[in-house]
Structures are given as C-alpha cells and as structure tokens.
Amino acid sequence: MKISILTKLGIILSLLFLSVNLSAQSTGIQKLLDNPDKMYSKEFVYGRTGDSKYIRKSQIKKGYVTAADYVLPKKVGILTFIIHDRSSSSSYTAGGWKHSSTAKATKDGTSMVANQIYFNVIKGMKSTFSAKGMNLLEPSEYLDTEAKRELYLNYELKNPKIPFSGITGEGNSGPAVGYRAMPLESFGFKAAGKQIDVRDAFFNQLELDAILIVEIVMSITGNAVYTIKSNMLYKNPASGTKTFYSDYAESISVKLSSDLYAKKPKYSDIFVEEEVEYTNKKGKTKTRYEAVGIDPNLYKLINAIVEANVRSLESFVLGQK
C-alpha cells in the first residue's frame, strides 16, 4: 500500500479581514438551534467533576460552611479559550495503489480561527454572566499587575498534550489572542497532594471567584466541529477551614460532543464558502470554493453552551440538581 501525506501549512488566512453577510449553512447546528428544549435537555451533557454535589453537602453538614456561603461568584476569569484542531484525511484507490492524504491547520491557523470565533461570542458570554450579577473577565482585565501577568505566562502546565490524534499524530491547539493554551486536563485534576497545592496556589493568586475554560475540538481542514465544552472551576467557600477538599475541587461543566470517527461529521459545513476565480499554473482561469467566514450559528451554539454552564452553576450553588 502506497501512502502519500499532505500537511497544509496555512488555512483561511482571510477570516479576520473579510466583512461579508454570512448565512447559516450547517444543517446539524441549525437542527439543534431549532429545538432549544431538546438541545438543552438532551444534547448537552452536564457534569460536576469531583462529585461537587457531595462536597457541598458534606461541608455544610460538618459546619465548615453554611448554605448561604454558596453564592454566585462575582469575578469569573476566562483562563483560556482554545481550539484543538484534528487532522482530516481522505483516500482513493488507483492502479492497485491506495493513496491517502491528511491535512491539518498550523498552530497559527488554528489560533486565527479561534480569534474569529472568540471575537463573535465574547460579547454574548459577558452579557450572560452580567445578567446573573457576575463579571466575566478576560486576561487583559484580571491580570492587572505585573506579578499576575508573569504568573499566568510562566505557570508550568502538568500535561499540555492534546487528547486525540489523526493518522499523522497529534493535531495543533491554538488559543485566541491574549490567552495561553491551558486546557483543563493540563492541571492534573486527578492528581493529589503537592500537585493540587501548586495548582490551587496558581488559581488563588489570580484573585478570582471562579475560572472559566472553553475548549472546542474541530477539524479546520475537515470543515467540522466535534466537541464544545464550557467548564467552570468554582472557588470552594470552605477554603481556609479544616475541610478535606481543595480550593478548586468543585467544577461544573456543559458539553456538546459527537463521534470523532463518523464518516459524515454530525456538525459539518461550519465554514461559509464562496466561489472565486483563480489562475492556475498554465495561466488558465478556473473557479474554486474558498472559505470566507464561519457559520454564525456556531457562535449562537457556543453562547448557548456557556449559558447552560451558567444555569448549571446557579443550580449548584442553590443546592439543586
């Protein structure tokens, strides 16, 4: 079997500079948004890492805190807003040989797409938090001293690897501008002892009441999104008491995911394309489709997931299911 492998070095360079009227084109995302009740109750997966419900109940029972101490955080900082890019692949057989190729975006290309998405969702995210009396802060807002900036930029991540790979190996992670690539699993939430102390000391020095991490798994060259996850790390109100639980043992998340290996991705066609003319190597004028933007419904979906995360956080602090 003969295999040829192609890695694209750049992707969608014009995304940040074009201003066009974009319309929805991902039927999978459109179907989700058309049925919000099903989307919130059936498609979104709600999680409380670290058995947060039990932690809350236990700490109240032992007198370390009261129910009134569990309140919505005032200052919530976005730790990272990041895309994990997954390579796309294709193959064909000719003359008894099987030819396979893969393509993936570079880190810069991935960050460029992350920027485009971020700039179109951050206003809605801030409004969602503000409606509940919370202030959602970007790094430029909460890293308000040189010491905090140095801390954020130089913190050593436990395990910064990407949790998936294509046939060419790991894809690239790209955060939006102003952020580090700090996925949740980099902080070793299954760790113990000193590792937890180091992690919690880092979070505490940022002087936030809660931390938000938004991660998106997609294939830029494959024109599909696979996972969107919003995760809130809630500062334990029993911090400083004799509680057994660490300062950030309580985590509330909402996720939408689909099969990474499905023949036809469930949420595909996320890039809006236009037919353009170009001149080939022989000097002839040809036409091809190029990406000129992102389906605006993807922005609505991300905001809906963050909104669901805020609702879930509110239910948690009130002691609800």
C-alpha positions as CSV (number, residue, x, y, z in Angstrom):
1,M,0.0,0.0,0.0
2,K,1.4,3.3,-1.0
3,I,0.6,6.3,1.2
4,S,1.2,10.0,0.4
5,I,0.7,12.5,3.2
6,L,0.0,16.2,2.7
7,T,0.1,18.7,5.6
8,K,-1.3,22.1,4.8
9,L,0.7,25.0,6.3
10,G,-2.0,27.6,6.4
11,I,-5.8,27.8,6.4
12,I,-8.4,30.5,5.9
13,L,-6.0,33.5,6.1
14,S,-8.7,36.0,5.2
15,L,-11.1,35.1,8.0
16,L,-10.2,38.1,10.2
17,F,-10.2,40.7,7.5
18,L,-13.3,40.0,5.5
19,S,-16.6,41.6,6.2
20,V,-19.4,39.7,4.4
21,N,-23.0,38.9,5.0
22,L,-22.9,35.3,6.2
23,S,-25.8,32.9,6.4
24,A,-26.2,29.6,8.2
25,Q,-25.2,26.5,6.3
26,S,-24.5,23.8,8.9
27,T,-27.8,21.7,8.9
28,G,-26.6,19.8,12.0
29,I,-26.2,23.0,14.1
30,Q,-29.4,24.5,12.6
31,K,-31.4,21.5,13.8
32,L,-30.0,21.9,17.3
33,L,-31.0,25.6,17.5
34,D,-34.4,25.0,16.0
35,N,-35.3,22.8,19.0
36,P,-33.8,24.5,22.1
37,D,-35.7,22.4,24.6
38,K,-34.2,19.2,23.2
39,M,-30.8,20.9,22.8
40,Y,-30.6,22.0,26.5
41,S,-32.1,18.8,28.0
42,K,-31.0,16.0,25.6
43,E,-28.0,17.1,23.6
44,F,-26.0,19.0,26.2
45,V,-24.1,16.8,28.7
46,Y,-24.0,18.3,32.2
47,G,-21.2,17.3,34.6
48,R,-19.9,18.1,38.1
49,T,-16.3,17.0,38.2
50,G,-15.2,15.8,41.7
51,D,-18.7,15.0,42.8
52,S,-19.4,18.6,43.6
53,K,-22.9,17.9,45.0
54,Y,-21.5,15.6,47.7
55,I,-18.7,18.0,48.5
56,R,-21.2,20.8,49.1
57,K,-23.5,18.6,51.2
58,S,-20.6,17.3,53.3
59,Q,-19.0,20.6,54.0
60,I,-22.3,22.1,55.1
61,K,-23.1,19.1,57.3
62,K,-19.7,19.3,59.0
63,G,-20.1,23.0,59.7
64,Y,-17.3,24.3,57.5
65,V,-19.7,26.5,55.6
66,T,-23.4,27.2,55.5
67,A,-25.7,27.0,52.5
68,A,-25.6,30.9,52.4
69,D,-21.9,30.7,51.7
70,Y,-22.6,29.1,48.4
71,V,-23.2,32.1,46.2
72,L,-22.7,33.0,42.5
73,P,-19.1,34.3,42.0
74,K,-18.6,38.0,41.4
75,K,-15.4,37.8,39.4
76,V,-15.1,35.0,36.8
77,G,-11.9,34.9,34.8
78,I,-11.6,33.2,31.4
79,L,-8.4,31.1,31.8
80,T,-8.3,30.0,28.2
81,F,-10.4,30.0,25.0
82,I,-8.9,27.4,22.8
83,I,-9.4,25.2,19.7
84,H,-7.9,21.8,19.4
85,D,-7.6,21.0,15.7
86,R,-8.0,17.5,14.4
87,S,-6.5,16.5,11.1
88,S,-8.8,15.4,8.3
89,S,-8.0,12.6,5.9
90,S,-9.1,11.2,2.6
91,S,-8.1,8.3,0.3
92,Y,-8.7,6.9,-3.1
93,T,-7.5,3.8,-5.0
94,A,-6.0,3.9,-8.5
95,G,-3.9,1.4,-10.4
96,G,-3.9,-1.1,-7.5
97,W,-2.4,1.5,-5.2
98,K,-4.2,3.2,-2.2
99,H,-3.4,6.9,-1.9
100,S,-4.1,8.6,1.5
101,S,-3.7,12.2,2.4
102,T,-4.2,14.2,5.5
103,A,-4.4,17.9,6.2
104,K,-4.4,20.0,9.3
105,A,-4.1,23.6,10.2
106,T,-0.9,25.0,11.7
107,K,-0.9,26.5,15.2
108,D,-1.1,30.0,13.8
109,G,-4.0,28.9,11.5
110,T,-5.8,27.3,14.5
111,S,-5.4,30.5,16.6
112,M,-6.7,32.6,13.7
113,V,-9.9,30.6,13.7
114,A,-10.1,30.8,17.5
115,N,-9.8,34.5,17.2
116,Q,-12.6,34.8,14.7
117,I,-14.9,32.7,16.9
118,Y,-13.9,34.4,20.1
119,F,-14.5,37.9,18.8
120,N,-18.0,36.9,17.8
121,V,-19.0,35.2,21.1
122,I,-17.3,37.2,23.9
123,K,-20.0,40.0,24.0
124,G,-22.8,37.4,24.4
125,M,-20.8,35.5,27.0
126,K,-20.3,38.6,29.1
127,S,-24.0,39.5,28.8
128,T,-24.9,36.0,30.0
129,F,-22.8,36.4,33.2
130,S,-23.8,40.0,33.7
131,A,-27.5,39.0,33.7
132,K,-26.8,36.9,36.8
133,G,-24.7,39.6,38.6
134,M,-21.4,38.2,37.6
135,N,-18.5,39.9,35.9
136,L,-16.8,37.8,33.2
137,L,-13.2,39.0,32.8
138,E,-10.7,38.5,30.1
139,P,-6.9,38.1,30.9
140,S,-6.4,41.8,29.9
141,E,-8.8,42.7,32.8
142,Y,-7.8,40.3,35.6
143,L,-4.1,40.2,35.0
144,D,-3.9,43.7,36.4
145,T,-0.4,43.5,37.9
146,E,2.9,42.6,36.6
147,A,3.1,39.7,39.1
148,K,-0.1,38.2,37.8
149,R,0.9,38.6,34.2
150,E,4.2,36.8,34.9
151,L,2.4,34.1,36.8
152,Y,0.0,33.4,34.0
153,L,2.6,33.4,31.3
154,N,5.1,31.2,33.2
155,Y,3.0,28.7,35.0
156,E,4.2,25.2,34.2
157,L,1.4,23.0,32.9
158,K,1.2,19.5,34.1
159,N,0.2,17.8,30.8
160,P,-0.4,20.1,27.9
161,K,-0.9,17.3,25.3
162,I,-3.9,17.2,23.0
163,P,-6.2,14.3,23.9
164,F,-6.7,13.0,20.4
165,S,-4.7,12.3,17.2
166,G,-5.2,11.7,13.5
167,I,-3.1,9.3,11.4
168,T,-0.4,11.9,11.3
169,G,-0.3,12.1,15.1
170,E,-1.5,15.0,17.3
171,G,-3.2,18.0,15.8
172,N,-2.5,21.6,16.8
173,S,-4.0,23.6,19.6
174,G,-4.5,27.3,19.1
175,P,-5.8,29.7,21.8
176,A,-7.5,33.1,21.0
177,V,-5.2,36.1,21.1
178,G,-4.2,37.1,24.7
179,Y,-4.6,33.5,26.0
180,R,-2.3,30.7,26.7
181,A,-3.0,27.1,25.6
182,M,-4.2,25.9,29.0
183,P,-6.7,23.0,28.5
184,L,-8.4,21.7,31.6
185,E,-6.6,18.4,31.7
186,S,-3.3,20.3,31.9
187,F,-4.0,21.0,35.6
188,G,-4.0,17.4,36.7
189,F,-7.4,17.2,38.3
190,K,-6.7,13.5,39.1
191,A,-3.5,14.5,40.9
192,A,-3.0,14.6,44.7
193,G,-1.0,16.2,47.4
194,K,1.6,18.7,46.3
195,Q,0.4,18.9,42.7
196,I,-3.0,20.1,43.9
197,D,-1.4,22.6,46.2
198,V,0.6,24.1,43.3
199,R,-2.4,24.2,41.1
200,D,-4.6,25.9,43.7
201,A,-1.9,28.4,44.6
202,F,-1.8,29.4,40.9
203,F,-5.6,29.9,40.7
204,N,-5.7,31.7,44.1
205,Q,-3.1,34.2,43.1
206,L,-5.2,35.3,40.1
207,E,-7.7,36.5,42.8
208,L,-10.9,35.2,41.1
209,D,-14.0,33.7,42.5
210,A,-14.3,31.2,39.6
211,I,-12.4,30.3,36.5
212,L,-13.9,29.5,33.0
213,I,-12.2,27.3,30.4
214,V,-13.8,27.0,26.9
215,E,-12.4,24.3,24.7
216,I,-13.5,23.4,21.1
217,V,-12.5,20.3,19.2
218,M,-12.8,20.7,15.5
219,S,-11.3,19.9,12.2
220,I,-10.5,23.1,10.3
221,T,-9.5,21.4,7.1
222,G,-12.3,18.9,7.5
223,N,-14.8,21.7,8.0
224,A,-16.5,20.2,11.1
225,V,-16.8,20.8,14.8
226,Y,-16.9,17.8,17.2
227,T,-16.9,19.0,20.8
228,I,-17.6,22.3,22.6
229,K,-17.1,22.3,26.3
230,S,-17.6,25.1,28.9
231,N,-16.1,24.3,32.3
232,M,-16.4,26.4,35.4
233,L,-14.0,25.9,38.4
234,Y,-15.7,27.2,41.5
235,K,-13.7,28.5,44.4
236,N,-14.6,26.4,47.4
237,P,-16.2,28.7,50.0
238,A,-14.8,26.5,52.7
239,S,-11.3,27.4,51.7
240,G,-9.2,28.1,54.8
241,T,-11.1,25.8,57.1
242,K,-10.3,22.2,58.1
243,T,-12.2,20.8,55.1
244,F,-10.7,17.8,53.4
245,Y,-11.4,19.3,49.9
246,S,-9.1,21.5,47.9
247,D,-9.9,25.1,46.9
248,Y,-10.9,24.1,43.4
249,A,-12.4,20.6,43.9
250,E,-15.8,21.8,42.7
251,S,-16.1,22.0,38.9
252,I,-19.3,22.4,36.8
253,S,-19.3,21.7,33.1
254,V,-21.5,21.5,30.0
255,K,-20.5,19.8,26.8
256,L,-21.8,19.0,23.4
257,S,-20.0,16.3,21.5
258,S,-20.2,14.0,18.5
259,D,-18.4,11.0,17.1
260,L,-14.9,11.9,16.1
261,Y,-14.7,9.0,13.7
262,A,-18.1,9.2,12.0
263,K,-18.0,9.0,8.2
264,K,-20.1,12.2,7.9
265,P,-19.5,14.5,10.9
266,K,-22.7,15.5,12.7
267,Y,-21.8,19.1,12.8
268,S,-20.1,19.8,9.4
269,D,-20.1,22.7,6.9
270,I,-19.2,25.2,9.6
271,F,-17.3,27.4,7.2
272,V,-19.1,29.6,4.7
273,E,-17.6,29.3,1.2
274,E,-17.8,31.4,-1.9
275,E,-16.9,30.5,-5.5
276,V,-13.9,32.6,-6.6
277,E,-11.8,32.7,-9.8
278,Y,-8.1,31.9,-9.8
279,T,-5.4,31.4,-12.4
280,N,-3.7,28.0,-12.5
281,K,-0.1,27.3,-13.3
282,K,-0.9,27.1,-17.0
283,G,-2.4,30.6,-17.0
284,K,-6.0,29.4,-17.3
285,T,-8.8,30.9,-15.3
286,K,-10.5,28.4,-13.1
287,T,-13.0,28.6,-10.2
288,R,-12.9,27.1,-6.7
289,Y,-14.6,27.5,-3.4
290,E,-12.8,29.4,-0.6
291,A,-13.8,29.9,3.0
292,V,-14.8,33.5,3.7
293,G,-16.2,33.1,7.2
294,I,-17.8,30.9,9.8
295,D,-21.5,29.9,10.1
296,P,-22.9,32.4,12.5
297,N,-25.0,29.6,14.1
298,L,-21.8,28.2,15.5
299,Y,-21.5,31.4,17.6
300,K,-25.0,31.0,18.8
301,L,-24.3,27.4,19.8
302,I,-21.2,28.3,21.8
303,N,-23.1,31.0,23.6
304,A,-25.9,28.6,24.3
305,I,-23.4,26.1,25.9
306,V,-21.9,28.8,28.1
307,E,-25.4,30.0,29.1
308,A,-26.2,26.4,30.1
309,N,-23.0,26.3,32.1
310,V,-24.1,29.4,34.0
311,R,-27.5,27.9,34.7
312,S,-25.8,24.8,35.9
313,L,-23.6,26.8,38.2
314,E,-26.6,28.6,39.6
315,S,-28.3,25.3,40.3
316,F,-25.2,24.1,42.1
317,V,-24.8,27.0,44.4
318,L,-28.5,26.8,45.3
319,G,-28.2,23.1,46.1
320,Q,-30.4,22.0,43.2
321,K,-29.9,19.0,40.9
